[in-house]
Amino acid sequence: MPTPKKRPLVIVTRKLPDPIETRMMELFDTRLNIADKPMGQAELIEAVKAADVLVPTITDKIDGAVLAHAGPNFRLIANFGTGVDHIDLAAARQRGITVTNTPGVLTEDTADMTMALILAVPRRLVAGASALRDGSWEGWSPTWMLGQRIWGKRLGIIGMGRIGQAVARRAKAFGLSIHYHNRKRVHESIEQELEATYWESLDQMLARMDIISVNCPHTPATFHLLSSRRLDLLPPHAYVVNTARGEVIDENALVRKLRKGEIAGAGLDVFEHEPAVNPKLLELGNVILLPHMGSATLEGRIDMGEKVLINIKTFADGHAPPDRVIAGLL
Ligand code: 8YV
């Protein structure tokens, strides 16, 4: 009789939804983090030394120094999340470690949050709600709490992948005309559906937009893509919304522009040095700041967990997992 295959040791760095943790326990030899205390570098090193599989999140910096301690059995990083900019992919590749992520399942939730900010910043939703709560509302007035109209404005989307397209679909329904900049032009049928205008030159697009939405991943090529020079190209009535990664915008330059009133406002769900938020941003009135909530729905988190389970199980069974970012050794 063949000896049954040993179950892989899976170390999960944060608390995941209950049904996912339960299934993880059923399928693998799993170590959970019930207390949900983020792991420090020393704990991450211990984890990669011992585990076959690590399930990290954006809060874990899996850099070269951590991966240098990878034990002989450490073969898979099954990331709980789509963005993998917290993982040193080159170091993983070099060590033959497979990296998977959870694409697709957080597209609609993130696009909803992006659209919410596109509406909320120009229409001053948070300022209005706060005025009501703090008692400063004295009743309706024809000239009080006026924002900017959404309908008929131009939206420039930076990054026309799954999330960018989902934002465009929503924005079109709100009467925004869709413009985009992307490494590659999207298929003609998508451009037609969205009535989207492609700008090969980001600089040229920025100068003509009313609202900018950042929807591209953070990579070495997109770090500070919205640099001080590029932010200067925006017209003074423009708004900037970012639900992707803080690092795509030079945050200090953005603060300077907002402070001087050289752009109208910003809606930010992500920050350059999370969880730290630039204190200068907190002083500004023309911004809405959210604590990285773009994909924070119960359904989304369960779907993400299901993807992680499928990636690990497929890998453990000797097959190529579906959501490979880096294909290591099987
Ligand atoms: C996730 C995200 O919740 O998936 C991503 O890339 O930015 C978030 O919405 C987070 O990364 C989980 O690790």
Boltz pocket constraint, residues with backbone or C-beta under 6 A from the ligand:
constraints:
  - pocket:
      binder: B
      contacts: [[A, 56], [A, 57], [A, 58], [A, 59], [A, 80], [A, 81], [A, 82], [A, 83], [A, 84], [A, 106], [A, 243], [A, 244], [A, 292], [A, 294], [A, 295], [A, 296]]
      max_distance: 6.0
